[in-house]
């Protein structure tokens, strides 16, 4: 159930504004004073005292503790000891010997998976015979995920008496619904029907003892898992096996955290009891196996193992093995829930056994997240809307989790380690996975960092490293994964826009100068090589048919998203070129941006629908990514922007955000899958097109859904049908590319942004919508840029800007389409029809004022 937004009561004039509709830029409708003057000081003084610190989720402490016990299983004494309240004891009796099938027993199945490697002594094959070989490390794996029925048939050389059977499966392939039948010599007789099973080990009792030489298990549904829905049976025992349940305690850290768990043991019995740690970001996917570990890519155990000694000890879960290749752990994890079990893998015997006694003092986490206490914030945001405030700081916390040092032991295991990044602060994509710095993610998480904690070196280290691995033809890799070779079509453009952002926010023109040749090579060599005769990027040219993009979508030809992003990259590059004195390049790229924009409007605008096509090739569909970026990049006219945003609102709105496609012709879930990554430019487009209230409404659906559902607070990689985790347990629930609500609120609602390197020049352009007031600080190399505005109190809008020395900027105030008077520091700058100061101009929706230097300035919008 969605939580209700805790909004402060709004005055009647603001409630009246809400009735104007989502497509209006709304300002307060209170009249001015009789003398035509409004008291700016009174308006600003009426705001409550700053209270943003109460929304901060992070901490400056390196050690994080769990907040509650979720559940226990088996023999556990005083589980609260793990919260620092004494000693917790886990105990498990040694299991009895398992019944065995007669020698010569065989098994067949409907299908079985082909070999694909092995690990920790596990054979590489998955044939059905593994279900009766007496080795719980091996298993039968059917070959057809999501295809039912799947059956396993066991044949004994002689009849056996069976009171029932026991099925031992794997948490990645638990049969949920299945029947058990026995052969009576002439026909199959159903002995049991099981539904809704979630037990890895399930005893199935027959109505009465049966003598038979054949047993058939028919599976009609499997429990969803991180690797898909299929059946995986490790062993079927001929009889009822009732092992003592593993003693376990599940801890809740209250929100997603990241780092190295530390367990303090008071001691253990001398029979080598093992401890297994399973991690999950959600309770839904918390099992005896982690929802994701790096060893998943190599067929690992899916848990972290440790065998505590008899004497007291402290163990920090870092990557490595305790004894040779036995009792191994992955180390760093991103998770909310931690299950600690007295259990062990058979392959870890005799170093660790699944029984005995273990005593624990407490559990903590050595956090690797960027410290995030209130004192670490260099920028902040606050408004009259409690929900928006929460989403801003939740996103900041999400970004803290992915701001971390690049370590070979903790990063994406598919050949992503890089000596050129090891030991450097970076922006990973996710806390749990992939833990690799992708430049598309940096395009969003970089902005989030600049506006919150302002540690720009985390973005610079990534951008510089990727440029240092540029291919000879100008293509820039998206990340270090696969040795910097993962072929993505769009990410070199994100490198351009992210480099521009980095310079604008940090003022690091030395970076711009050093990597300017890389930028030139990307835009003037590689992208021209994939440009067709109509002047549009076309995926498939120059051997790019197999290239992916941010979601590995099977798109080809002229795609609006690629081309609109190209326009934005060209404009950003032109800005960088001008700041470095390369005026010819700037002019050429600006002209190319105009030419590509014209081609997009000529060939990819669907006038019948009123939106941009996803692609000029294939079925007709319209994407959120292309339409949002076309508006933000200035490709769309105001009428086109209004039409496209109207189409997206009508066809893609879901309770949990806006889907990234308006139908399912590209991928089966296109109209139900939501990405905050592609929602961000759509939200930007709504703010910038005079639809502030619809932008706020979309934010509240998207970020409200993520906040109200497990694990809460952090921002998800993607959302699937009905608000689910779009890739099941594999989904990252704390992903930097989903934090666009921070720049959306600071840059677009509050309205402040840099226009020159290091905020040498800036703009303030509020888009208030129904928000009564907002204020914030944007950190700059020159000092703080402070912005506050409020609606009402004798003015349509009262705005205060405090800008640091060495900077200058422009201010644009909304008019609500009315003929207004604009005063700067008490003096009329726009009298409703003409400019009296600050080179004021009006476009009907805003009055723009120019030439503000350092210091404090107030701007008021009144009706006379």
Protein Blocks (a to p, Z undefined) as FASTA:
>chain_A
ZZddddddddfklmmmmmnojkbccddfbdcdfkopacfklmmmmpccdfklmmpmbdfb
fbdcdfbdfbdehjdehkllmnopajaddddddddddddddehiacddfbdcddebdeeh
iafbfcfklmmnopakbccddfbehiacdddddddfbdcddfbdcddddfklpcfbdcdd
ddehjaccdfbdcehiabfbacdddfbdcddfbdcdddfbdcddfebpcdddfbdceddd
dddddddddddehiacedddddddfbdcfkopacdddddfbfklgcfbdfbdfklmnopn
oiacddddfbdcdddddeddfehjgoiaebjaddfbdcddddddfklpckbccedjdddf
bdcdddfbdcfbfklpmbdcddfblklmmmmmmmmmmmmmmgccddfklgcfehpacfkl
gopacddfbfkbgoiacfklmmmmmmmmmmmnopaklmmmmmmmmmmmccfkopacfbfg
hhhpaccfklmmmmmmmmmmmmmmnopaklmmmmmmmmmmmmmmmmmmmccfkopacehi
ghilmpccfkopabehjdfklmmmmmmmmmmmmmmmmmnopamlmmmmmmmmmmmmmmmm
mmmccfknopacfbfghjddddfklmmmmmmnomacfklmmmmmmmmmmmmgcfkbccfb
fbfklbmklmmcccfklmmmmmmmmmmnopamlmmmmmmmmmmmmmmpceehiacfbdce
hhiafkljmlccbdfklmmmmmmmmmmmnopacfbehhlaccddddfkjafbdcdddddf
kbccdddddeejhiabdcdddddehiacdddddeklpacdddeehiafbgojacfbhhia
cehjaccdehiaeddddddddfZZ
